Amino acid sequence: MLRWYLVHTKPLGETIAQTNLERQGYEVYCPRLEQTVRRKHCWQVRIEPLFPRYLFLRIDSDRQTLSPVRSTLGVATVVRFGAEFAIVPDRVVCDLRSRADPESGLHRLNCATKFVRGAAVTIVANVFGGLEGIFDRIAGSDRVVILLTVLGRMTPVLLPIDRVLPKRVA
């Protein structure tokens, strides 16, 4: 019988654990996320685990056991609820796989769905903090373009999406 289990890895050990578990013949799924982060004054695209320190492990209980998993390099433990191992329903893993990009297999967070082109927004915590503008478009996985009135002209400004909130109507 095939079942998915949840494995807790050591810090930053997802890749090591996945490699070693696959060498032992286990099926492993580690959903990954493409994320744009700012490092040393420039933007970089990084690929990181969607669930840091966790992997999904599929075992055929008729021919495999969890015993070697616990001592695999990179693995901290197999997640349990009391004395029972946590079993992940097949539909959860299938749903995660279906939401990944079909070409790259990476997930992308779509945080900008709360904005509609032309909607009023407020900028928080930035040099423009407190200013109001108009949402123009999404620019990357975590940035947006906002139109601000600067010196009487509408000027496009690129901002991190977490610095922009929809304007509340009073």
Phi and psi restraints in degrees (value plus and minus 20) as a CYANA .aco file:
   2 LEU   PHI    -107.8   -67.8
   2 LEU   PSI     110.7   150.7
   3 ARG   PHI    -160.9  -120.9
   3 ARG   PSI     127.9   167.9
   4 TRP   PHI    -116.4   -76.4
   4 TRP   PSI     116.3   156.3
   5 TYR   PHI    -142.7  -102.7
   5 TYR   PSI     141.8   181.8
   6 LEU   PHI    -126.4   -86.4
   6 LEU   PSI     105.8   145.8
   7 VAL   PHI    -130.7   -90.7
   7 VAL   PSI     111.1   151.1
   8 HIS   PHI    -117.1   -77.1
   8 HIS   PSI     104.1   144.1
   9 THR   PHI    -118.7   -78.7
   9 THR   PSI     151.3   191.3
  10 LYS   PHI     -93.8   -53.8
  10 LYS   PSI     141.3   181.3
  11 PRO   PHI     -74.5   -34.5
  11 PRO   PSI     109.5   149.5
  12 LEU   PHI      36.9    76.9
  12 LEU   PSI       6.3    46.3
  13 GLY   PHI    -125.5   -85.5
  13 GLY   PSI      -5.8    34.2
  14 GLU   PHI     -81.1   -41.1
  14 GLU   PSI     -65.6   -25.6
  15 THR   PHI     -87.6   -47.6
  15 THR   PSI     -62.8   -22.8
  16 ILE   PHI     -83.1   -43.1
  16 ILE   PSI     -65.9   -25.9
  17 ALA   PHI     -83.8   -43.8
  17 ALA   PSI     -63.6   -23.6
  18 GLN   PHI     -81.2   -41.2
  18 GLN   PSI     -66.7   -26.7
  19 THR   PHI     -79.5   -39.5
  19 THR   PSI     -67.5   -27.5
  20 ASN   PHI     -89.5   -49.5
  20 ASN   PSI     -55.2   -15.2
  21 LEU   PHI     -89.4   -49.4
  21 LEU   PSI     -59.2   -19.2
  22 GLU   PHI     -86.5   -46.5
  22 GLU   PSI     -53.8   -13.8
  23 ARG   PHI     -82.5   -42.5
  23 ARG   PSI     -49.5    -9.5
  24 GLN   PHI    -105.7   -65.7
  24 GLN   PSI     -19.5    20.5
  25 GLY   PHI      73.9   113.9
  25 GLY   PSI      -8.1    31.9
  26 TYR   PHI    -109.3   -69.3
  26 TYR   PSI     131.2   171.2
  27 GLU   PHI    -110.6   -70.6
  27 GLU   PSI     105.7   145.7
  28 VAL   PHI    -145.9  -105.9
  28 VAL   PSI     119.4   159.4
  29 TYR   PHI    -148.2  -108.2
  29 TYR   PSI     100.8   140.8
  30 CYS   PHI    -143.8  -103.8
  30 CYS   PSI      76.2   116.2
  31 PRO   PHI     -83.3   -43.3
  31 PRO   PSI     114.7   154.7
  32 ARG   PHI    -138.5   -98.5
  32 ARG   PSI     134.2   174.2
  33 LEU   PHI    -142.9  -102.9
  33 LEU   PSI     112.9   152.9
  34 GLU   PHI    -109.3   -69.3
  34 GLU   PSI     102.0   142.0
  35 GLN   PHI    -154.8  -114.8
  35 GLN   PSI     117.2   157.2
  36 THR   PHI    -115.9   -75.9
  36 THR   PSI     103.3   143.3
  37 VAL   PHI    -146.5  -106.5
  37 VAL   PSI     136.1   176.1
  38 ARG   PHI    -120.1   -80.1
  38 ARG   PSI     100.4   140.4
  39 ARG   PHI    -151.3  -111.3
  39 ARG   PSI     107.5   147.5
  40 LYS   PHI      29.6    69.6
  40 LYS   PSI      30.9    70.9
  41 HIS   PHI      46.8    86.8
  41 HIS   PSI       0.8    40.8
  42 CYS   PHI    -164.8  -124.8
  42 CYS   PSI     137.1   177.1
  43 TRP   PHI    -108.7   -68.7
  43 TRP   PSI     115.5   155.5
  44 GLN   PHI    -150.9  -110.9
  44 GLN   PSI     122.7   162.7
  45 VAL   PHI    -113.0   -73.0
  45 VAL   PSI     105.2   145.2
  46 ARG   PHI    -143.0  -103.0
  46 ARG   PSI     129.8   169.8
  47 ILE   PHI    -128.4   -88.4
  47 ILE   PSI      98.5   138.5
  48 GLU   PHI    -150.0  -110.0
  48 GLU   PSI     139.2   179.2
  49 PRO   PHI     -83.3   -43.3
  49 PRO   PSI     120.9   160.9
  50 LEU   PHI     -87.0   -47.0
  50 LEU   PSI     -57.0   -17.0
  51 PHE   PHI    -139.5   -99.5
  51 PHE   PSI      70.5   110.5
  52 PRO   PHI     -74.0   -34.0
  52 PRO   PSI     114.0   154.0
  53 ARG   PHI      53.6    93.6
  53 ARG   PSI      -5.6    34.4
  54 TYR   PHI    -151.7  -111.7
  54 TYR   PSI     124.5   164.5
  55 LEU   PHI    -155.6  -115.6
  55 LEU   PSI     138.4   178.4
  56 PHE   PHI    -122.5   -82.5
  56 PHE   PSI     115.0   155.0
  57 LEU   PHI    -146.1  -106.1
  57 LEU   PSI     105.1   145.1
  58 ARG   PHI    -123.1   -83.1
  58 ARG   PSI     107.9   147.9
  59 ILE   PHI    -145.9  -105.9
  59 ILE   PSI     117.4   157.4
  60 ASP   PHI    -110.5   -70.5
  60 ASP   PSI      82.7   122.7
  61 SER   PHI     -84.8   -44.8
  61 SER   PSI     -34.8     5.2
  62 ASP   PHI     -96.3   -56.3
  62 ASP   PSI     -46.1    -6.1
  63 ARG   PHI    -150.9  -110.9
  63 ARG   PSI     -23.6    16.4
  64 GLN   PHI    -148.6  -108.6
  64 GLN   PSI     139.6   179.6
  65 THR   PHI    -153.0  -113.0
  65 THR   PSI     140.4   180.4
  66 LEU   PHI    -103.8   -63.8
  66 LEU   PSI     -30.1     9.9
  67 SER   PHI     -73.7   -33.7
  67 SER   PSI     -70.2   -30.2
  68 PRO   PHI     -89.7   -49.7
  68 PRO   PSI     -39.8     0.2
  69 VAL   PHI     -83.8   -43.8
  69 VAL   PSI     -62.2   -22.2
  70 ARG   PHI     -84.0   -44.0
  70 ARG   PSI     -45.0    -5.0
  71 SER   PHI    -124.7   -84.7
  71 SER   PSI      -6.9    33.1
  72 THR   PHI     -96.2   -56.2
  72 THR   PSI     120.3   160.3
  73 LEU   PHI     -78.6   -38.6
  73 LEU   PSI     107.1   147.1
  74 GLY   PHI      79.0   119.0
  74 GLY   PSI     -37.8     2.2
  75 VAL   PHI    -111.6   -71.6
  75 VAL   PSI     111.7   151.7
  76 ALA   PHI    -108.7   -68.7
  76 ALA   PSI     -69.0   -29.0
  77 THR   PHI    -188.4  -148.4
  77 THR   PSI     148.3   188.3
  78 VAL   PHI    -117.2   -77.2
  78 VAL   PSI     111.3   151.3
  79 VAL   PHI     -86.0   -46.0
  79 VAL   PSI     115.4   155.4
  80 ARG   PHI    -148.1  -108.1
  80 ARG   PSI     135.5   175.5
  81 PHE   PHI    -138.9   -98.9
  81 PHE   PSI      79.2   119.2
  82 GLY   PHI      51.7    91.7
  82 GLY   PSI    -146.9  -106.9
  83 ALA   PHI    -110.5   -70.5
  83 ALA   PSI     -29.6    10.4
  84 GLU   PHI    -117.9   -77.9
  84 GLU   PSI     118.2   158.2
  85 PHE   PHI     -88.3   -48.3
  85 PHE   PSI     123.5   163.5
  86 ALA   PHI     -94.1   -54.1
  86 ALA   PSI     100.6   140.6
  87 ILE   PHI    -119.9   -79.9
  87 ILE   PSI     107.1   147.1
  88 VAL   PHI    -113.0   -73.0
  88 VAL   PSI     107.1   147.1
  89 PRO   PHI     -80.9   -40.9
  89 PRO   PSI     122.6   162.6
  90 ASP   PHI     -74.4   -34.4
  90 ASP   PSI     -57.3   -17.3
  91 ARG   PHI     -84.9   -44.9
  91 ARG   PSI     -47.2    -7.2
  92 VAL   PHI     -86.9   -46.9
  92 VAL   PSI     -68.3   -28.3
  93 VAL   PHI     -88.5   -48.5
  93 VAL   PSI     -60.2   -20.2
  94 CYS   PHI     -81.3   -41.3
  94 CYS   PSI     -61.5   -21.5
  95 ASP   PHI     -84.9   -44.9
  95 ASP   PSI     -62.2   -22.2
  96 LEU   PHI     -81.2   -41.2
  96 LEU   PSI     -65.6   -25.6
  97 ARG   PHI     -83.5   -43.5
  97 ARG   PSI     -56.5   -16.5
  98 SER   PHI     -91.3   -51.3
  98 SER   PSI     -45.2    -5.2
  99 ARG   PHI    -104.1   -64.1
  99 ARG   PSI     -30.5     9.5
 100 ALA   PHI     -96.2   -56.2
 100 ALA   PSI     134.9   174.9
 101 ASP   PHI     -81.4   -41.4
 101 ASP   PSI     107.3   147.3
 102 PRO   PHI     -83.3   -43.3
 102 PRO   PSI     -49.6    -9.6
 103 GLU   PHI    -102.0   -62.0
 103 GLU   PSI     -69.7   -29.7
 104 SER   PHI    -115.1   -75.1
 104 SER   PSI     -41.8    -1.8
 105 GLY   PHI      59.3    99.3
 105 GLY   PSI     -14.9    25.1
 106 LEU   PHI    -113.5   -73.5
 106 LEU   PSI     131.6   171.6
 107 HIS   PHI    -114.4   -74.4
 107 HIS   PSI     131.1   171.1
 108 ARG   PHI    -150.9  -110.9
 108 ARG   PSI     109.8   149.8
 109 LEU   PHI    -101.7   -61.7
 109 LEU   PSI     110.7   150.7
 110 ASN   PHI    -127.9   -87.9
 110 ASN   PSI      62.6   102.6
 111 CYS   PHI    -104.2   -64.2
 111 CYS   PSI     -34.4     5.6
 112 ALA   PHI    -105.2   -65.2
 112 ALA   PSI     -16.5    23.5
 113 THR   PHI     -87.1   -47.1
 113 THR   PSI     -35.1     4.9
 114 LYS   PHI     -98.4   -58.4
 114 LYS   PSI     -26.6    13.4
 115 PHE   PHI    -128.8   -88.8
 115 PHE   PSI     122.6   162.6
 116 VAL   PHI    -141.3  -101.3
 116 VAL   PSI     117.5   157.5
 117 ARG   PHI     -75.2   -35.2
 117 ARG   PSI     109.5   149.5
 118 GLY   PHI      72.8   112.8
 118 GLY   PSI     -26.0    14.0
 119 ALA   PHI     -97.6   -57.6
 119 ALA   PSI     127.3   167.3
 120 ALA   PHI     -95.1   -55.1
 120 ALA   PSI     117.5   157.5
 121 VAL   PHI    -153.6  -113.6
 121 VAL   PSI     140.9   180.9
 122 THR   PHI    -140.0  -100.0
 122 THR   PSI     116.2   156.2
 123 ILE   PHI    -113.0   -73.0
 123 ILE   PSI     114.0   154.0
 124 VAL   PHI    -139.8   -99.8
 124 VAL   PSI     125.8   165.8
 125 ALA   PHI      28.2    68.2
 125 ALA   PSI      53.9    93.9
 126 ASN   PHI    -187.4  -147.4
 126 ASN   PSI    -199.0  -159.0
 127 VAL   PHI     -84.7   -44.7
 127 VAL   PSI     -41.7    -1.7
 128 PHE   PHI    -116.9   -76.9
 128 PHE   PSI      -9.7    30.3
 129 GLY   PHI     -70.6   -30.6
 129 GLY   PSI     109.5   149.5
 130 GLY   PHI      73.7   113.7
 130 GLY   PSI     -36.0     4.0
 131 LEU   PHI     -96.9   -56.9
 131 LEU   PSI     132.6   172.6
 132 GLU   PHI    -129.3   -89.3
 132 GLU   PSI     125.9   165.9
 133 GLY   PHI    -166.6  -126.6
 133 GLY   PSI    -187.4  -147.4
 134 ILE   PHI    -142.9  -102.9
 134 ILE   PSI     110.5   150.5
 135 PHE   PHI     -88.1   -48.1
 135 PHE   PSI     109.1   149.1
 136 ASP   PHI    -124.9   -84.9
 136 ASP   PSI     -76.5   -36.5
 137 ARG   PHI    -185.8  -145.8
 137 ARG   PSI     147.0   187.0
 138 ILE   PHI    -103.9   -63.9
 138 ILE   PSI     119.0   159.0
 139 ALA   PHI    -152.5  -112.5
 139 ALA   PSI      61.8   101.8
 140 GLY   PHI      78.2   118.2
 140 GLY   PSI    -197.5  -157.5
 141 SER   PHI     -94.9   -54.9
 141 SER   PSI     -42.3    -2.3
 142 ASP   PHI    -159.9  -119.9
 142 ASP   PSI       4.7    44.7
 143 ARG   PHI    -152.1  -112.1
 143 ARG   PSI     133.5   173.5
 144 VAL   PHI    -155.4  -115.4
 144 VAL   PSI     138.7   178.7
 145 VAL   PHI    -126.9   -86.9
 145 VAL   PSI     105.1   145.1
 146 ILE   PHI    -135.2   -95.2
 146 ILE   PSI     118.8   158.8
 147 LEU   PHI    -114.4   -74.4
 147 LEU   PSI     100.0   140.0
 148 LEU   PHI    -133.7   -93.7
 148 LEU   PSI     126.4   166.4
 149 THR   PHI    -106.6   -66.6
 149 THR   PSI      88.6   128.6
 150 VAL   PHI    -143.0  -103.0
 150 VAL   PSI      99.8   139.8
 151 LEU   PHI      33.7    73.7
 151 LEU   PSI      20.8    60.8
 152 GLY   PHI      60.7   100.7
 152 GLY   PSI     -15.9    24.1
 153 ARG   PHI    -143.8  -103.8
 153 ARG   PSI     128.6   168.6
 154 MET   PHI     -98.7   -58.7
 154 MET   PSI      98.5   138.5
 155 THR   PHI    -138.8   -98.8
 155 THR   PSI     108.0   148.0
 156 PRO   PHI     -94.6   -54.6
 156 PRO   PSI     115.4   155.4
 157 VAL   PHI    -149.6  -109.6
 157 VAL   PSI     109.6   149.6
 158 LEU   PHI    -110.2   -70.2
 158 LEU   PSI     104.7   144.7
 159 LEU   PHI    -155.7  -115.7
 159 LEU   PSI     132.9   172.9
 160 PRO   PHI     -84.4   -44.4
 160 PRO   PSI     120.9   160.9
 161 ILE   PHI     -82.0   -42.0
 161 ILE   PSI     -48.1    -8.1
 162 ASP   PHI     -96.6   -56.6
 162 ASP   PSI     -22.2    17.8
 163 ARG   PHI    -119.5   -79.5
 163 ARG   PSI     -15.6    24.4
 164 VAL   PHI    -145.7  -105.7
 164 VAL   PSI     113.3   153.3
 165 LEU   PHI    -146.1  -106.1
 165 LEU   PSI     126.7   166.7
 166 PRO   PHI     -80.9   -40.9
 166 PRO   PSI     120.9   160.9
 167 LYS   PHI     -92.6   -52.6
 167 LYS   PSI     113.2   153.2
 168 ARG   PHI    -104.3   -64.3
 168 ARG   PSI     115.5   155.5
 169 VAL   PHI    -108.9   -68.9
 169 VAL   PSI     105.8   145.8
